[in-house]
């Protein structure tokens, strides 16, 4: 249990000013309900806490490592695994190595790249390209698998011979937390085999993706989640994971592959950048927590409760007239800030303005996923992303329905007086554009 605090509105205004109107800069003690992210913010089970006490902190070949490796192979089916301190370290090591191997190809295609993966690619001189299916851009449409990649556009891009590899993010976080269907992965795998292009899965939310497949695909309704996971993993050459999501842990991640030659190259990088290959920057107790968490993540009772919370908040906001992305995803609710705040231009970051205003009015923290995170400069002009979303990510096993009801009422009240929300401008930003939303200093526009 953890005490939460609701500062007064006057205090929240002062705290926002001190944080330069960027919710990432707020102190957690000043946040009433924290939906900034579901990454590493959930509650661990009693079995995970018990496993922590069994942590073997040996530098090399610890029992904690062996239990972790066995769990990855059992749940995901990959024989070669390298722990890292969190998902973005895995992205950096795997993506950089694959780009070196695949030279001169520099294009990396995804259903939709998320922020840290995109930033890693751009930092290494690669060209990230998003190919979501057209249905993903219809935010109110009820297509069950908006996380899919557009295979027809992928075919055309592959014909150019400049694609280094393809990343499929499960679930598709940037486009609304939507699942990817097994059929889309199967077809993607078939196309890539023809061109000799590797397929990487970002499996941070693999269990939630599999559960939504079971819920929505008629051919899989009687298929156990473990079996769906097994099929999905079978389409991948390599995977990268933040264990802070469906590893149900507070820290950690890993890279896994079937390619022993690539594994040896990655292992050298892990030693150089993270730690020895059997701990990868993690304590043994963290490896044990992940080993237990991976197995708990595919428990269908847990997944039903997890996804039901997301569904509840989504439906409550929809009932209140708040423009949410449909259907619900597996980990978060996405509010369409462009529809809710049509008076705020893109250059004033509507999604981040809504995140700041939500904190001001309620003490709730979400995160903006829009121009501040994903806009890019091209030919002297700003190219904006397809969407401006306020994401409300629900930590696992943490909040009750009462907390979510408070969030729904707060956003409903803001929606009724949406014209009061003001845009934001950048006062300072870091030199690496792909991570500016984490660090930027903002101020009200005008």
DOBA-908110 format. One record per residue: x, y, z of N, C-alpha, C in turn. Coordinates in steps of 0.2 Angstrom, whole numbers, plus 5000, padded with zeros to 4 digits. Layout:
N
XYZXYZXYZ
...
This chain:
446
500449945000500050005000500450065000
500250114997500650184996500150244997
500350285001499950345002500050394996
499450414994499450464989499150534991
499350584988499250654990498950694985
498450734987498150784982498250854984
498750884981498850954982498250994980
498251054983497651104981497751124974
497251154971497351184964497951234964
497951274969498451334969499151304969
499251244973499851214974500051184967
499551154964499651114957499851164952
499651224952499851274947500551294948
500751304955501451324956501851264955
501651204956502051144954502151134947
501651154943501751144936502251204933
502151254936502651314934503351294936
503451264942504151234944504351184939
503951144936504051084932504151104925
504051174923504051204917503551174912
502951154915502351134912502451064908
502951034910503150964907502950914913
502450874912502250824917502850774919
503250764915503850714916504250744922
504250814923504650844928504350854935
503650834935503350834942503650784946
503650794953503850744958503250694959
503350634960502850584960502450594967
502750624972502350644978501850694977
501850734972501450784970500850764965
500850694964500350664959499850624963
499250634962498750604965498550534962
498450524956498450464952498850464946
499350424946499850424941499750374935
499550404929499450364923499950384918
500550414920501050434915501250374911
501350314914501650254911501450194915
501450134912501350074915501950034915
502550074914503150044913503550034920
503549984923503849974930503550004936
502950024935502550054940502050014943
501949954941501449914944501649884951
501249844954501349804960501549734959
502049714962502249644961501849594966
501849534964501449484968501849464974
501549424978501849394984502349344982
502249314976502749264974503349294971
503249354968503849394966504249414971
503949444977504249464983504649414986
504349354986504649294989505349274985
505249284978505849264974506349314975
506249374976506749424978507249404983
506949374988507349344994507849294992
507649264986508149204984508649224979
508649294978509149324973509849304974
510249274969510949254969511349314966
511749344970512049404967512749394965
512849324963513549314960513649344953
514249364952514349404946514249364940
514449304939514349264933514049194935
513549174931513249114931512849104938
512449154940512049144946511449104945
511249074950510649034950510049084948
510049144950509449194947509449194940
510049194937510149204930509849134926
510049084929509749014927509049014927
508749034932507949034933507649084928
507949144927507749194922507749164915
508349134913508449104906507949044905
507849004910507348954910506648974908
506449034912505749064911505649094904
506149124902506149154895506049104890
506449044890506348994886505748954886
505448944892504848914893504248954891
504249014892503649064890503649084883
504349104881504349134874504749084869
505049034871505348994866506049004863
506449054866507049074863507649044867
508049014863508648984867509249034869
509249084866509849134868509549194870
509749214876509449274880509949314883
509949384883510349424886510049474890
510049474897509749524901510049594900
509649644900509849714900509549754906
509749814907509449854913508749874912
508549884905507849904903507749894896
507149904893507049894886507449934881
507550004883507850044878508650024877
508949994882509649964882509649914877
509049864877509049814872508949844865
508549894864508449924858509049954855
509449984859510050014857510549964855
510649904859511149854857510949814851
510349794851510049754845510049794839
509749854839509649894833510249914830
510749934834511349954832511749904828
511749844831512049784829511749764822
511149764822510749744815510949794810
510949854812511049904806511749904804
512249884808512949864806512949804801
512549754803512549694799512249704792
511749744792511349754786511549814781
512149844783512349904778512349874771
512249924766512049994767511350014768
510849954769510149974770510050014777
509650064777509650114782508850124784
508450094780507650104782507450044787
507150064792506850024797506150034798
505749984796505049994795504649964801
504149994803503749964809503049974808
502649934812501849954812501850024814
502150044820502250114822502850114827
503350144826503950154830503650194837
503950164842503850204849504450254850
504350294855504850354855505550334856
505750284861506450274862506750234856
506350184853506650144848506750194842
506250234840506350284835506950334836
507050354842507650394844508250354843
508350294845508950254844509150244837
508650234833508750224825508950294822
508650344824508850414821509550434823
509750414830510350434832510950394828
510750334826511250294822511150304815
510850354812510750374805510350334801
509850294805509350254801508750294800
508350274795507750304793507150264796
506850284801506250244804505650264799
505250214797504650224793504050184797
503450224797502850194800502450174794
502150104795501650084790501050054794
500650094797500050064801499550054795
499150004797498549994792498150054792
497750064786497350124786496850134791
496550074794496050074799496250104806
496950104807497250134813497150204813
497050234808496950314807496150334808
495750284808495050294810494950274817
495050334821495050324829494350294832
493850304828493150284831492950214828
493350194823493150134820493350074824
492950014824493049964828493449904825
493849914820494249864818494649834823
494649764824494949734830495749734830
496049744825496749734825497049794821
497049854824497249914822498049924823
498349874826499049874827499449844821
499049814817499349774811499849824807
500249794803500649834798500349824791
500349884787500049884780500549844776
500349774774500849734771500849754763
500349784760500449804753500949864753
500949904757501449964757502149934759
502149884763502849854765503149824759
502749784755502949754749503349804745
502949854743503249904739503949934742
503949944748504549974751505149924751
504949854752505449804751505749794745
505449814739505649804733506249854731
506249904735506849954734507549924737
507449874741508049844744508449884749
508149934752508449974757508249964764
507849914765507549904772508049854776
508249884781508749844785508349784789
507849804793507449754796506749784798
506349744800505649764802505549754809
505149804812505049804819504249804820
503949754824503249754825503249764833
502849814835502749834842502149804844
502149754849501549724852501449744859
500949774861500449804856500649874853
500349894848500549954845500450014849
500950034853500850084858500650154855
501050174850500950244848500250254845
499950204842499350214838498750194842
498850184849498250174853498250114857
498850074857498850014861498449954858
498449954852498049904848498449844847
498149784847498449724846498649714838
499149664838499349644831499049574830
498749554824498449494823499049434821
498949374823499349324821499449324813
498849334810498849324803499249384799
499249444802499649494800500449474801
500549454806501249434808501449374803
501049324802501149274797501349294790
500949344788501049374781501649414781
501749454786502349494786503049444786
502949394790503549344790503649314783
503149294779503149264773503449314768
503249384768503549434764504249444765
504449444771505149464773505649404771
505349344772505749284770505949294762
505549314758505649324751506249374750
506349424754506849474753507449464758
507449414762507949404767508049454772
507449484774507449544779507249514786
507649524791507449504798506849534801
506449504805505849524809506049524816
505949584819506049594826505449614829
505249584835504649594839504849634845
504549694846504549724853504049694857
504149654861503649614865503549634872
503649704873503549724880502849714882
502349704878501649694880501349634876
501749574876501649514872500949484875
500949474881500349444885499749474883
499749544884499149584883498949574876
499449574871499249564864498949494863
499249444866498949384865498249374868
498149404873497449404876496949434872
497149494869496649534865496549494858
497049454856496949404850496349354852
496449324858495949274861495249304861
495249374863494549404864494249424857
494649434852494349474846494349424840
494849374840494849334834494449274835
493949264830493549204831493949134831
494449134827494849074827495249054833
495349104838495749094843495349094850
494749094850494349104856494449044861
494548984858494648924862495348904863
495848954861496548944861496848974868
497248934871497548964877498049014876
498049064880498549124879499249094878
499449044882500149024881500248994874
499748964871499748934864499848994859
499449054860499449104856500149144856
500449144862501049174863501549134859
501549064860502049024856501949034849
501349044846501349054839501649124837
501449174840501749244839502449244839
502749214844503549214845503849174839
503449124836503749084831503849124825
503549184824503649224818504249264818
504549274824505149324825505849294824
506249334821506949314822507249334828
507149394831507349414837506849454841
506849464847506449504851506849544856
506549604857506749644863506149664867
506349664874505749674879505949714884
505549764886505549794893505149754898
505549724902505149674907504749714912
504849784912504449834916503649834914
503549794908502849794906502549724908
502549674903502349614904502849564907
503349594910503749554914503549564921
503149614922502749634929503349644934
503849674932504449694936504549764936
504849794941504949864942505549894938
506049844936506549864932506849804928
507149814922507449754918507149744911
507549714907507349694900507749644898
507749624891508149574888508049574881
508549544877508549534870508549454870
508249424865508249354864508249344856
508549284855508649274848508749194847
508649174841508749104839509449094835
509749154834510349154830510949154834
511349104835511949094839512449144837
512549154831513149204828512949274830
512349294829512149364832512149364839
511949314843511949314850512749334852
513249304849513849314851514149384850
513849414845514049484844513649534849
513049514850512649554855512949544862
513149484864513449474870514049514872
514549524867515049564867514849634869
514349664866514149734867513849734874
513449684876513149684883513749694888
514249654887514849654892515049724892
515149754886515449824886514949884889
514349874888513849924889513449914895
513249854897512849834902513049804908
513549754907513749704913513849644910
514049594914514149524911513549494909
513649444904513049424900512549384905
512649364911512249334915511849384920
512049444920511649494924511449554920
511849574915511649634911511349694914
511749714920511549774923511049764929
510749704930510249694935510549654941
510249664946510349624952510049554951
510349504954510049444954509349434956
509149474961508449474964507949504958
508249554954507749574949507649524943
508149484942508049424937507549374940
507649364946507149314949506449344949
506349414950505649444949505349434942
505849444937505649444930505449364929
505849324931505749254930505049234932
504849254938504149234940503649284937
503749344935503349384932503149364925
503549344921503449314914502849264914
502949214919502449164920501749194922
501749234927501149264929500849304924
501249334919500949384914500449344909
500549274908500149244904499549204907
499449214914498949194917498249224915
497749194913497249224910496749254915
496749234921496349274926496649344927
497349344927497649404928497549454922
497549424916497549464910496749494909
496349444911495649474911495449534916
495749524922495749584926496049644924
496649634921497049694918496749724913
496449694908496149724902495449754904
495149724909494449744911494549814913
495049834917495149904920495249954914
495649934909495749974903495049984900
494649934899494049934896493549984900
493549974906493150014910493250084909
493850104910493950184909493850204902
493950164897493850184890493050194890
492650144892491950154891491650214895
491950224901491650274905491850344902
492350354899492550414896492150424889
491950364886491550374880490850394882
490650364888489950384890489850454892
490450484894490450554896490550604890
490650574884490750614878491450634877
491950604880492650614879492850574873
493250614868493450574862493950524863
493850464864494350414865494450364859
495050344858495150294853494850224854
494550204849494150134850494450084845
494450024846494149994853494750004858
494549984864495049984869495649944868
496249964871496849924870496949884876
497649864877497749814883498049854889
498349914888498649944894498450014895
498150044891498050124891497450144888
497150204890496650234886496950294883
496750304876497050364872496450414871
496550474873496050524871496350564865
495850574861496050614855496050694856
496650714857496750784859496550834853
496650814847496450854841495750864841
495350814842494550824842494350864848
494650844854494450884860494650954861
495250974857495551034858495651064851
495151074847495251094840495451174839
495451204845495651274845496451284846
496751224848497451224849497851204843
498251244839498651224833499151164835
499351134830499851074831500551104834
500751164832501351194835501351204842
500751204845500651214852500551154856
500651094853500651034856500051014860
499451004857498850994860498850934865
499150884864499150824868499550844875
500050874874500450894880500150944884
499750994881499351044884498851014888
498450964885497950924889498250884895
498850854894499150824900499250874906
499550934904499650984909499051004912
498451014908497851044911497550994915
497550924913497250874917497650874924
498250884925498550884931498350944935
498351004932498151064935497451054938
496951024935496251024937496150964942
496550914942496350854945496950824949
497550834948498150804951498250734947
497950724942498050654938498650674933
499050624932499650634927499550584922
499450604915499550564909500050584905
500150564899500650584895500450604888
500750654885500550674878500950634873
500650604868500950574863500750604856
501150654854500950694848501550724845
501450794844502050824840502650834844
502550844851503150854855503650794855
503350734854503650674854503850654847
503450664842503550624836503650674830
503550734831503650784825504350784822
504450794816505150794813505250844808
505850864807506050924802506250884796
505950904790506050874784506050934778
506550944775506650994770506451064772
506651084778506451144781505751154784
505351104784504651114787504551054792
504051064796503951024802503450974799
503550904800503050854798502750824804
502150834805501850814811501550744811
501550704817501350634817500550634815
500350574814499550574812499150594818
499350584824498950594830499150634835
498750654840498950694846498450664851
498850614855498450574860498650594867
498250604871498350594879498350524881
498850494883498850424885498750424892
498350374894498250364902498350294903
499050274904499250204905499150184912
498750124913498550104919499050054922
499450074928499950024931499549964933
499949904932499649844934499549824941
498949804943498849784950498949834955
498749894953498849954957498249994959
497850014954497350064956496650024956
496150054960495450024960495050054955
494450034954493950064950493750134952
493750144959493650214962494150264959
494750244959495250284956495150304949
494950254945494750264938494150304937
493650294941493050344941493250414942
493750424947493950494948494250524941
494650484938494950504932494450524926
493950474926493450484921493050554922
492850564929492550624930492950694929
493550684930494050744929494050764922
494150714918494250724910493550744908
493050724910492350744908492250814909
492450834915492350904917492750954913
493350934911493850964906493550974899
493250914897492950914891492350964890
491950974895491451014895491651094894
492251104896492551174896493251174892
493251134887493851124883494151184881
493751234879494051294877494551334881
494551314888494951344893495651324893
495751264889496451234889496851274884
497451294887497951334883498451294880
498751314874499251274871499951294875
500451254872501151264875501651284870
502151314872502751324868503351304871
503851284867504551264870504951324872
505251314878505651364881506351344880
506451274881507151244880507051174878
507451144874507351074872508051044871
508150974872508850944872509050934864
509650924863509850924856509650864852
509450804856509250744853508450754852
508150764846507450784846507050724848
507250664847506750604848506650594855
506950634860506850624867506650684870
506450734866506350804869505750804874
505250764872504650764877504850744884
505350704885505550684892505850744895
506150794892506650834895506450914894
506050924889505950994887505651034892
505751104892505451154897504951184892
504351194895503851224891503551284895
503051314892502751374895502051384891
501551414894500951424891501051464885
500751454879500851494873500451564874
500751614871500351674871500451714877
